[in-house]
């Protein structure tokens, strides 16, 4: 027998990868370093993780290993934040703007004639009509409110004119989302003192809209002041847009919906120290990297619904304007007045109704507005028993002793039928007198200790007179 050692070596390598590979249930592990790149393949919609200059994994379970070419003079970490997809091709822009990479056929290729700008760190990347843009950011000791775009023909970045830009404070690390050819943004960091280069969170809470059609900036409402995760986002927590919501991921998950005026806060189903995030629109999966033990990172892809845990709270996103505040408190006041008058009406009605029926001890009879209520002797005794209980529940079979007329001939079935008849007669009579629904005269419920036993209560208060 002749062995093909070349094929044997290849098979052993595949067996080794299958048994020893750290991939488990869609998870891949790699050395804890910041020099990696997670993105969505523009042609397939699947996640790709490049964790050194020549090795990558892809697919919904990160199960496909392949070699990759990345420019040796560049660092993966410098291209994490500004990612674009145009005509099925991935483009990556330096975090500070300038250098541009194209990813095609598992190869990264630099396509710009620019340089490392170091000028727009923490800016907002977006694309419009197959053009890459970058708004705001920080660099060269100043925060920016500029809008730049990449000219593919020249391989250079140019400045785009904006209308009303003088009204917008320069900033970086901005909360943003794209909808219907508009960029919406708020929050961020700004330079408050250029002499000592002190950086603090933006104190303004205006929400802005940049219209891509004419690049005009429009000031919208103000968001609430009490969102600490907007004011103090100093730890570069990941954010991602899912549908029309901004997802902010720290020790909790927050869904910010500026169109429905809600901020929903969720737990994690399984907490992880998240480092970077990519959302896949087609599969509705979220791919992310996270720290495992301080020495190792992990990457995982799963449906967003499995990633997000239970809802903790929901709060309005926008601050109430003067008119909405006035309207809200006016409605509150009207609601309180309506409730007060409603309770007063019910109280007076109940009070009036309660004392419309009374029992005379002298005549051993019941009266409604001084008019006798015609009841037979058995019904009168039963109603007296209810009156003595005065609106408390008691066991239905307690009435059996009153309804037993002959100890020798009455059996359980006879007494039960008699009880049903008497209660029916009382219900009809009292309902007719008081002009109230029959079901409101008595209340029935099961005994909490023995569900087979029923309890009954008269819902009418009866006065007692001599």
C-alpha positions in Angstrom: 0.0 0.0 0.0 1.3 3.4 -1.0 0.5 6.4 1.3 0.2 9.9 -0.1 2.0 11.8 2.8 1.2 15.1 1.3 -2.6 14.4 1.6 -2.1 12.8 5.0 -0.4 15.9 6.3 -3.2 18.1 4.9 -5.8 15.8 6.5 -4.1 15.8 9.9 -4.0 19.6 9.7 -7.7 19.8 9.1 -8.3 17.3 12.0 -6.1 19.4 14.3 -8.0 22.6 13.4 -11.4 20.9 14.0 -10.3 19.5 17.4 -8.0 22.3 18.8 -9.5 25.4 17.2 -11.0 27.8 19.8 -14.1 28.2 17.7 -17.1 27.1 19.7 -20.8 27.8 19.0 -19.9 30.8 16.8 -17.1 32.0 19.0 -13.4 32.6 18.1 -10.7 33.5 20.6 -7.5 35.5 19.9 -4.7 37.2 21.8 -5.8 40.3 23.8 -4.5 43.1 21.6 -6.0 46.2 20.2 -4.6 45.4 16.7 -7.6 43.7 15.1 -10.4 44.7 12.8 -14.0 43.6 12.8 -16.3 44.5 9.9 -19.1 43.2 7.7 -18.2 41.9 4.3 -20.0 44.1 1.8 -20.4 41.3 -0.7 -21.8 38.6 1.6 -23.2 40.5 4.6 -21.2 38.2 6.9 -18.7 39.2 9.7 -15.0 39.2 9.1 -12.4 39.4 11.9 -8.8 40.1 11.0 -6.7 39.5 14.2 -3.2 39.7 12.7 -1.8 41.0 9.5 -2.2 37.8 7.7 -5.0 35.7 9.3 -8.8 36.2 9.3 -12.0 34.3 10.1 -15.4 34.9 8.6 -18.9 33.5 8.5 -21.8 33.6 11.0 -19.9 31.3 13.3 -16.4 32.6 12.4 -15.6 29.1 11.1 -13.9 30.0 7.8 -10.2 30.6 8.2 -8.3 32.2 5.4 -5.1 34.2 4.8 -5.4 37.9 4.2 -3.0 40.6 2.9 -2.8 43.8 4.9 -0.3 46.6 4.3 2.7 45.9 6.6 3.3 49.6 7.3 -0.2 50.1 8.6 -2.0 49.0 11.8 -5.4 47.3 11.8 -6.4 49.3 14.9 -6.1 52.6 12.9 -9.1 51.6 10.7 -11.7 50.4 13.2 -14.0 53.4 13.4 -14.6 54.7 9.8 -16.1 51.9 7.7 -18.0 52.2 4.5 -19.7 49.9 1.9 -20.1 51.2 -1.7 -21.1 49.0 -4.6 -20.4 45.8 -2.7 -16.8 46.9 -1.8 -15.5 47.7 1.7 -13.6 50.9 2.4 -11.8 51.9 5.5 -10.7 55.4 6.5 -8.0 56.2 9.0 -9.5 57.0 12.4 -8.1 60.5 12.2 -9.1 60.8 8.4 -6.7 60.8 5.5 -5.5 57.3 4.5 -8.1 55.1 2.7 -8.1 51.3 2.2 -10.1 49.2 -0.2 -10.9 45.6 0.7 -11.5 43.3 -2.2 -10.7 39.6 -2.9 -9.4 39.2 0.7 -6.8 41.9 0.1 -6.5 45.4 1.6 -5.1 48.0 -0.8 -4.4 51.6 -0.1 -6.1 53.8 -2.8 -5.5 57.4 -1.6 -3.0 60.1 -2.4 -3.4 61.6 1.1 -1.7 61.2 4.4 -2.5 60.5 8.1 -4.5 63.7 9.0 -4.8 63.2 12.8 -7.6 65.7 12.5 -11.0 64.0 12.8 -10.8 61.4 15.6 -14.3 60.5 16.8 -16.0 62.0 13.8 -19.2 60.7 12.2 -18.6 58.5 9.1 -21.5 58.3 6.6 -22.0 57.9 2.9 -24.3 59.6 0.4 -24.5 58.9 -3.3 -21.5 56.6 -3.3 -19.4 59.3 -1.6 -17.7 58.9 1.8 -18.1 61.7 4.3 -16.7 62.4 7.8 -18.3 65.0 10.1 -16.7 66.7 13.1 -14.0 65.0 15.3 -10.9 66.0 17.2 -7.3 66.6 16.2 -4.5 69.0 16.3 -5.6 70.3 19.7 -9.1 71.4 18.5 -12.6 69.9 18.2 -14.2 70.2 14.7 -17.5 70.8 13.1 -16.2 70.5 9.6 -17.6 68.1 7.0 -15.1 66.4 4.6 -15.6 64.1 1.8 -13.3 61.7 -0.2 -12.7 62.4 -3.9 -12.1 59.0 -5.5 -10.6 60.5 -8.6 -8.1 62.7 -6.9 -7.6 60.4 -3.9 -7.8 63.4 -1.6 -10.2 64.7 1.1 -12.0 67.9 0.5 -14.1 70.2 2.6 -17.9 70.3 2.0 -19.7 73.6 2.7 -22.5 73.4 5.3 -25.4 75.9 5.8 -25.8 77.1 9.5 -22.6 75.4 10.6 -21.7 78.4 12.7 -24.6 77.5 15.1 -23.2 74.1 15.9 -20.6 73.6 18.6 -17.5 71.6 17.4 -17.3 68.1 18.9 -16.2 64.5 18.7 -17.5 61.1 19.9 -21.0 62.1 18.8 -24.2 60.1 19.1 -25.5 59.8 15.6 -27.7 57.9 13.2 -28.8 58.0 9.5 -32.4 58.1 8.3 -33.9 59.1 4.9 -30.8 61.0 3.6 -30.4 62.9 6.9 -27.8 62.7 9.6 -29.2 63.2 13.2 -26.7 63.8 16.0 -26.4 65.1 19.5 -24.0 65.0 22.5 -20.2 64.5 22.2 -17.0 65.9 23.7 -15.8 69.5 23.1 -12.8 71.6 24.0 -13.8 74.1 26.6 -10.5 75.8 27.3 -7.9 76.1 24.6 -5.2 77.4 26.9 -4.9 74.2 29.1 -6.5 71.9 26.6 -9.2 70.8 29.1 -11.7 68.5 27.5 -15.2 68.1 28.9 -18.5 66.7 27.8 -20.7 68.9 25.7 -23.0 70.8 28.0 -25.5 71.5 25.3 -28.3 69.0 24.7 -29.6 70.1 21.2 -30.4 67.5 18.6 -29.4 68.4 15.0 -30.3 67.2 11.6 -28.0 67.5 8.6 -29.9 67.3 5.3 -27.8 65.6 2.7 -29.6 67.2 -0.2 -28.2 70.7 0.5 -26.1 70.1 3.6 -28.2 72.5 5.7 -28.2 72.0 9.5 -31.5 72.2 11.3 -31.8 72.5 15.1 -34.4 70.2 16.5 -35.6 69.7 20.1 -33.5 69.3 23.2 -33.0 66.0 24.9 -33.3 65.5 28.6 -30.5 66.7 30.9 -30.4 63.7 33.1 -28.8 61.1 30.8 -25.4 60.5 32.4 -24.4 58.0 29.7 -24.5 60.9 27.2 -22.8 63.4 29.5 -20.0 61.1 30.7 -19.3 58.7 27.9 -15.5 58.9 28.5 -14.8 55.2 28.1 -15.5 54.9 24.3 -18.3 52.5 24.8 -19.4 51.0 21.5 -22.4 52.4 19.6 -24.2 51.0 16.6 -27.3 51.8 14.6 -30.0 49.2 14.5 -32.9 50.2 12.3 -33.8 53.7 13.4 -32.3 53.4 16.9 -28.9 54.2 18.4 -27.7 51.2 20.5 -25.3 52.3 23.3 -23.5 49.4 24.9 -21.7 49.7 28.3 -22.6 47.7 31.4 -26.1 48.0 30.2 -27.7 48.2 26.8 -29.6 51.4 25.8 -31.8 51.8 22.8 -32.2 55.5 21.9 -35.1 56.2 19.6 -35.2 59.9 18.8 -38.2 59.5 16.5 -40.5 57.7 19.1 -39.0 59.8 22.0 -37.9 56.8 24.1 -34.7 55.6 25.8 -35.1 51.9 26.8 -32.5 50.4 29.1 -31.9 46.6 29.0 -29.6 44.2 30.8 -27.4 41.7 28.9 -28.6 38.1 28.7 -25.0 37.1 29.2 -22.8 40.1 30.3 -19.6 40.6 28.3 -17.1 43.4 28.3 -17.8 44.6 24.7 -15.0 46.2 22.7 -16.4 46.6 19.1 -19.7 45.9 17.4 -21.1 45.4 13.9 -24.8 45.0 13.1 -25.9 42.9 10.0 -29.1 44.2 8.5 -29.9 41.2 6.4 -29.6 38.5 9.2 -30.4 40.9 12.1 -27.3 39.4 13.8 -24.9 41.4 16.0 -21.2 40.6 15.8 -18.9 41.8 18.5 -15.5 41.4 20.2 -15.1 41.3 23.9 -12.5 40.8 26.6 -12.5 37.3 28.1 -9.9 37.2 30.9 -7.6 40.2 30.4 -5.3 38.0 28.3 -7.6 36.9 25.5 -10.3 38.5 23.4 -13.3 36.7 22.0 -15.5 37.3 18.9 -19.1 36.2 18.7 -22.0 36.6 16.3 -25.7 36.0 17.4 -29.2 37.4 16.9 -29.6 40.8 18.6 -32.6 39.5 20.5 -30.4 36.9 22.1 -27.7 39.5 22.9 -30.2 41.9 24.6 -31.6 41.0 28.0 -34.6 42.2 30.0 -36.1 45.7 29.9 -35.3 47.6 33.1 -36.9 51.0 32.4 -38.1 53.4 29.7 -37.8 57.2 29.8 -38.6 60.0 27.4 -35.6 61.2 25.3 -36.7 64.8 24.7 -37.0 67.5 27.3 -40.5 68.9 27.7 -41.0 72.3 26.1 -42.9 75.0 28.0 -46.1 74.3 26.1 -45.9 70.5 26.5 -45.1 71.0 30.2 -48.1 73.4 30.6 -50.3 71.0 28.6 -49.1 68.0 30.7 -49.8 69.7 34.0 -53.1 71.0 32.8 -54.1 67.5 31.8 -52.9 66.2 35.2 -55.0 68.9 36.9 -58.1 68.1 34.9 -57.6 64.4 35.6 -57.3 65.0 39.3 -60.5 67.2 39.3 -62.4 64.6 37.2 -61.3 61.9 39.7 -62.3 64.0 42.7 -65.7 64.7 41.3 -66.1 61.2 40.1 -65.3 59.7 43.6 -67.6 62.3 45.2 -70.4 61.4 42.9 -69.9 57.7 43.6 -69.7 58.3 47.3 -72.8 60.4 47.4 -74.6 58.0 45.2 -73.5 55.0 47.3 -74.4 56.9 50.5 -77.8 57.8 49.2 -78.3 54.3 47.9 -77.0 52.6 51.1 -79.6 54.4 53.3 -82.5 54.0 51.0 -83.0 50.5 52.4 -83.5 50.0 56.1 -84.7 47.3 58.4 -87.2 47.9 61.2 -86.8 45.8 64.3 -90.3 46.6 65.5 -92.0 45.3 62.4 -89.3 42.8 61.4 -89.6 44.2 57.9 -87.4 45.9 55.2 -88.3 49.3 53.7 -87.3 51.3 50.7 -88.0 55.0 51.1 -90.6 54.3 53.8 -92.3 51.8 51.5 -92.4 48.2 52.7 -90.5 45.6 50.6 -92.7 42.6 50.2 -90.7 39.5 51.0 -91.8 36.1 52.2 -90.6 34.9 55.7 -87.7 32.8 54.3 -86.3 35.6 52.1 -86.6 38.1 55.0 -84.6 35.8 57.3 -81.9 35.4 54.7 -81.7 39.1 54.1 -81.4 39.7 57.9 -78.5 37.3 57.9 -76.8 39.2 55.1 -77.5 42.5 57.0 -75.8 41.2 60.1 -72.7 40.3 58.1 -72.8 43.9 56.5 -70.8 43.6 53.3 -68.4 40.8 54.4 -67.8 37.5 52.6 -69.1 34.3 54.3 -69.5 30.7 53.2 -72.6 30.2 51.0 -73.6 27.0 52.9 -74.0 29.1 56.1 -77.4 29.9 54.8 -78.4 26.3 54.8 -79.4 26.4 58.5 -81.9 29.2 57.8 -83.3 27.4 54.7 -83.9 24.1 56.5 -87.6 23.9 57.2 -88.0 20.2 58.1 -85.1 18.3 59.5 -86.7 14.9 58.6 -87.5 15.5 55.0 -85.1 18.2 53.8 -82.0 16.8 52.1 -78.9 18.6 50.7 -80.3 18.8 47.2 -83.6 20.3 48.4 -81.9 22.9 50.5 -79.6 23.9 47.7 -82.5 24.4 45.3 -84.3 26.4 48.0 -81.2 28.6 48.5 -80.9 29.3 44.7 -84.6 30.3 44.5 -84.4 32.6 47.5 -81.2 34.3 46.3 -82.7 34.7 42.9 -85.9 36.3 44.3 -83.8 38.7 46.5 -81.7 39.6 43.5 -84.7 40.4 41.3 -86.4 42.4 44.0 -83.5 44.5 45.1 -82.3 45.1 41.6 -85.8 46.3 40.6 -86.1 48.6 43.6 -82.7 50.1 43.4 -82.6 50.4 39.5 -79.3 48.6 39.4 -78.0 45.6 37.5 -78.7 42.2 39.0 -75.0 41.2 39.0 -74.2 44.1 41.3 -76.4 42.9 44.2 -74.2 39.9 45.3 -70.6 39.0 44.8 -69.4 35.4 44.7 -65.8 34.0 45.1 -64.0 30.8 45.9 -62.7 30.1 49.4 -58.9 30.6 49.4 -58.3 27.5 51.4 -60.7 25.1 49.7 -61.6 26.1 46.1 -64.6 23.8 46.2 -66.4 26.1 48.7 -68.0 29.3 47.6 -68.3 32.6 49.5 -71.0 35.3 49.1 -71.3 38.9 50.0 -74.2 41.5 49.8 -73.0 44.7 48.1 -75.7 46.8 49.7 -75.5 48.5 53.1 -78.7 48.3 55.0 -79.5 50.7 57.9 -81.2 49.4 61.1 -84.0 51.2 62.8 -86.2 50.5 65.7 
